[in-house]
Amino acid sequence: MNQEITRKDFYFCYDFNLHKFFQKKGISYICSGKSSNDRIFWLYYRSDKVTNLLDNLNK
């Protein structure tokens, strides 16, 4: 069965400090780019590890 990949499967990170935090935790990003507003972002696969780290940051 093929599963469709959607935007919900990814996390767009626009925060440099959060990007560095993910790197320290050993999480690799897929690519980086510039938004239409000239903001730099890093694209991460929304794995369980990424979701758990984000959940714990908000506590």
Z-matrix of the N, CA and C atoms (Angstrom, degrees):
N
C 1 1.452
C 2 1.530 1 109.08
N 3 1.302 2 117.32 1 129.12
C 4 1.456 3 121.83 2 177.89
C 5 1.519 4 109.98 3 -87.46
N 6 1.314 5 114.53 4 134.04
C 7 1.456 6 119.61 5 178.12
C 8 1.529 7 108.44 6 -107.43
N 9 1.320 8 116.18 7 130.95
C 10 1.449 9 120.66 8 -179.34
C 11 1.524 10 110.48 9 -75.29
N 12 1.320 11 116.30 10 134.53
C 13 1.463 12 122.02 11 176.69
C 14 1.525 13 107.74 12 -87.92
N 15 1.323 14 115.72 13 129.83
C 16 1.460 15 120.36 14 -179.91
C 17 1.527 16 109.90 15 -124.03
N 18 1.312 17 115.62 16 174.92
C 19 1.461 18 122.09 17 178.86
C 20 1.533 19 111.51 18 -58.77
N 21 1.319 20 117.09 19 -28.51
C 22 1.470 21 121.75 20 -179.74
C 23 1.529 22 112.22 21 -66.57
N 24 1.322 23 116.99 22 -16.16
C 25 1.463 24 121.55 23 -179.92
C 26 1.524 25 112.53 24 -81.70
N 27 1.327 26 116.58 25 -3.74
C 28 1.460 27 121.47 26 -175.43
C 29 1.520 28 111.36 27 -127.60
N 30 1.314 29 115.29 28 157.00
C 31 1.463 30 121.53 29 174.99
C 32 1.519 31 107.78 30 -122.77
N 33 1.325 32 115.92 31 119.81
C 34 1.459 33 121.98 32 177.05
C 35 1.526 34 107.40 33 -91.25
N 36 1.300 35 116.92 34 113.60
C 37 1.468 36 122.34 35 -176.33
C 38 1.527 37 108.91 36 -102.65
N 39 1.330 38 115.99 37 117.45
C 40 1.465 39 121.76 38 178.70
C 41 1.529 40 111.67 39 -105.12
N 42 1.322 41 117.43 40 3.97
C 43 1.453 42 122.60 41 -175.92
C 44 1.533 43 109.60 42 -105.85
N 45 1.327 44 116.92 43 116.32
C 46 1.462 45 121.44 44 -177.33
C 47 1.528 46 111.52 45 -60.47
N 48 1.331 47 117.47 46 -41.97
C 49 1.468 48 120.36 47 -178.97
C 50 1.528 49 111.34 48 -66.01
N 51 1.322 50 117.17 49 -38.26
C 52 1.463 51 120.22 50 177.13
C 53 1.524 52 110.15 51 -67.84
N 54 1.302 53 117.32 52 -39.02
C 55 1.471 54 121.69 53 175.84
C 56 1.535 55 110.02 54 -58.71
N 57 1.321 56 117.55 55 -45.68
C 58 1.473 57 121.24 56 178.64
C 59 1.530 58 110.82 57 -64.25
N 60 1.333 59 117.07 58 -38.57
C 61 1.464 60 122.19 59 177.54
C 62 1.530 61 110.28 60 -60.64
N 63 1.333 62 116.94 61 -45.64
C 64 1.460 63 120.68 62 177.29
C 65 1.528 64 110.72 63 -60.44
N 66 1.324 65 117.06 64 -41.79
C 67 1.463 66 120.19 65 179.03
C 68 1.523 67 110.98 66 -61.61
N 69 1.343 68 117.27 67 -42.52
C 70 1.469 69 120.69 68 179.00
C 71 1.519 70 111.20 69 -63.04
N 72 1.327 71 117.00 70 -28.38
C 73 1.465 72 121.75 71 178.96
C 74 1.519 73 111.96 72 -86.34
N 75 1.335 74 116.90 73 2.52
C 76 1.459 75 120.97 74 176.14
C 77 1.517 76 114.60 75 82.39
N 78 1.316 77 117.18 76 20.91
C 79 1.463 78 120.76 77 -179.91
C 80 1.527 79 108.57 78 -96.82
N 81 1.305 80 115.65 79 125.65
C 82 1.459 81 121.15 80 -179.70
C 83 1.526 82 110.28 81 -92.66
N 84 1.319 83 115.07 82 145.38
C 85 1.458 84 118.85 83 175.72
C 86 1.517 85 109.46 84 -94.96
N 87 1.318 86 115.68 85 157.46
C 88 1.454 87 121.54 86 -178.24
C 89 1.525 88 110.25 87 -78.84
N 90 1.319 89 115.71 88 -48.29
C 91 1.457 90 120.93 89 179.63
C 92 1.518 91 108.34 90 -161.69
N 93 1.310 92 115.73 91 169.61
C 94 1.457 93 120.89 92 173.87
C 95 1.518 94 107.28 93 -126.60
N 96 1.327 95 115.25 94 161.66
C 97 1.452 96 118.70 95 -179.10
C 98 1.508 97 110.93 96 -166.58
N 99 1.313 98 114.93 97 -174.64
C 100 1.455 99 122.16 98 178.00
C 101 1.510 100 108.60 99 -119.71
N 102 1.320 101 115.95 100 132.49
C 103 1.457 102 119.99 101 178.02
C 104 1.524 103 109.64 102 -74.16
N 105 1.313 104 116.04 103 174.37
C 106 1.463 105 120.23 104 178.19
C 107 1.523 106 111.60 105 -66.13
N 108 1.352 107 116.33 106 -15.45
C 109 1.472 108 122.07 107 176.87
C 110 1.528 109 111.68 108 -97.29
N 111 1.326 110 117.03 109 15.36
C 112 1.467 111 123.80 110 -179.35
C 113 1.524 112 113.49 111 64.09
N 114 1.322 113 117.51 112 25.72
C 115 1.466 114 121.33 113 175.02
C 116 1.522 115 108.52 114 -93.68
N 117 1.331 116 116.50 115 133.84
C 118 1.463 117 121.66 116 177.95
C 119 1.529 118 108.49 117 -78.71
N 120 1.338 119 116.14 118 139.18
C 121 1.464 120 120.93 119 175.98
C 122 1.519 121 109.04 120 -138.13
N 123 1.332 122 114.62 121 160.93
C 124 1.456 123 123.77 122 174.57
C 125 1.516 124 106.70 123 -122.94
N 126 1.295 125 116.77 124 135.91
C 127 1.453 126 122.13 125 -177.38
C 128 1.528 127 109.13 126 -102.67
N 129 1.315 128 115.71 127 123.29
C 130 1.469 129 122.69 128 179.60
C 131 1.518 130 109.95 129 -116.97
N 132 1.333 131 115.86 130 146.01
C 133 1.454 132 120.29 131 169.41
C 134 1.530 133 107.22 132 -72.40
N 135 1.308 134 118.06 133 132.02
C 136 1.464 135 121.70 134 -176.66
C 137 1.537 136 108.94 135 -80.33
N 138 1.316 137 114.66 136 76.13
C 139 1.466 138 121.73 137 178.26
C 140 1.528 139 109.14 138 -78.71
N 141 1.324 140 115.43 139 172.44
C 142 1.465 141 119.70 140 175.84
C 143 1.526 142 110.44 141 -60.19
N 144 1.328 143 116.95 142 -38.11
C 145 1.463 144 121.08 143 -179.26
C 146 1.526 145 110.87 144 -64.30
N 147 1.327 146 117.43 145 -44.79
C 148 1.465 147 121.09 146 178.51
C 149 1.528 148 109.85 147 -62.98
N 150 1.317 149 117.16 148 -45.68
C 151 1.461 150 121.41 149 -179.85
C 152 1.519 151 111.25 150 -61.13
N 153 1.331 152 117.81 151 -43.54
C 154 1.467 153 121.46 152 179.95
C 155 1.535 154 111.21 153 -64.92
N 156 1.313 155 117.23 154 -42.29
C 157 1.474 156 120.12 155 178.39
C 158 1.529 157 110.88 156 -62.96
N 159 1.333 158 116.93 157 -42.98
C 160 1.460 159 120.26 158 178.90
C 161 1.525 160 111.07 159 -65.06
N 162 1.318 161 116.97 160 -40.84
C 163 1.479 162 121.19 161 178.66
C 164 1.521 163 110.60 162 -62.13
N 165 1.338 164 116.70 163 -41.51
C 166 1.466 165 120.35 164 -178.24
C 167 1.533 166 112.13 165 -72.56
N 168 1.321 167 117.78 166 -26.38
C 169 1.467 168 120.46 167 176.29
C 170 1.522 169 111.09 168 -68.61
N 171 1.314 170 116.16 169 -30.30
C 172 1.460 171 120.78 170 -175.97
C 173 1.517 172 112.88 171 -87.95
N 174 1.322 173 117.78 172 5.17
C 175 1.489 174 120.57 173 179.71
C 176 1.494 175 111.39 174 -94.77
